[in-house]
Amino acid sequence: MDAIAVRKKLAGKIDKIDDQQLLESLDALIDDLLAKKSGKDFWNDLPDSLQKGIEAAERQMDYGQGIPHKEVLDEIKKRFKN
């Protein structure tokens, strides 16, 4: 199947979708795939405050100050058990 046929097939499927949230998710997915293909790094698009928060969290993990994943899951299961 050539590119034009694939585009038409995709457009037909998308035209049948009525769910706004699904359409927005598909749009974001396509944007992400295109950005990855072009080599664009999303990091530079993040606000400075978010970048600094992520970097601080990474430093905490480097110093062993994080909470192991299993402990977090156990706490969530215990808290929301019903």
Secondary structure, 3 states (H helix, E strand, C coil): CCHHHHHHHHHHHHHCCCCHHHHHHHHHHHHHHHHHHHCCCHHHHCCHHHHHHHHHHHHHHHCCCCCCHHHHHHHHHHHCCC
